[in-house]
Amino acid sequence: MPEPCGFYARMLLDRVHYKTFPIRPREIAQALDISIQETASLGSFDGYLLRAGDTFGIMLNASIKNETRKNFTIAHELGHYEIPHHKGSEFKCSSSSIGILLGKDLEIEANDFAAELLMPFSFVEKKVEDSPIGLDVIKAIATECETSLESSALRYIKFCPALATIVVSENEKIKYAFFCEQLKERFGYSISSNFKNGLPLSSLSLAYDFFKPNNSESAVVEDRVDISAWFPGFDYSRFECREASMTFPGSRKVLSLIWLNDKSDYYDDDDS
């Protein structure tokens, strides 16, 4: 189901009669008479929605080099502008609160708005339905929506039909993880203890290999892995674990998609 604040993103697109794709948040801001200015004076903040009387503007941190990051930041600030209960005269948003679905409720809502604006529910849902599970569909979403691989992965996991999780790792340790609803419903939120920030990667995982000295691998690597690499303590006889991992372009961070196949699903009821 779409996030509640995604409704305001869809309403905005209808109101400004925006029909092109991929969606350009700068053009939407212009249609709303919201000026955008890049400045080096924002410090640790990536975006800043400010108001002077009835006039609004968006300030972008000039240190942001990636255009997809700029787009998401603008869309995030448009969320603060559009969501009715975001009543502040200004919103200063740090880099850690934009894109990652953590932090204060208002920032999470603005991220949900931005995700729906740039990667519409109807588009992503069909893309996921028409594609096999794996990182290739995430890369396709990023390319077609002109969004970052990271934000595309977080969007994808909300629609993934498998018992799956997205993991971002750095320096041989887990940085963060997000789970699809099916995984949380099946095993509960206690499963998150296997994916806490700072936990070292298992040497049995494919992600671990990317951090080995002189490893220049950049392509997607996908294979079956020992279930204990990601889910220690699970019933080894019942589940098969698959992992697809790759490095982020220009970075030593690793993106992993891990999913479980229930082996009992492979057999007909008549075989029991």
PyMOL commands that set and color helices and strands:
alter all, ss='L'
color gray80, all
select helices_A, chain A and resi 6-15+25-31+67-82+95-97+105-118+121-129+135-145+149-157+181-187+189-195+206-209+227-229+263-266+269-271
alter helices_A, ss='H'
color red, helices_A
select strands_A, chain A and resi 35-39+45-52+55-61+90-94+163-170+173-179+221-225+239-247+254-262
alter strands_A, ss='S'
color yellow, strands_A
deselect
rebuild
show_as cartoon
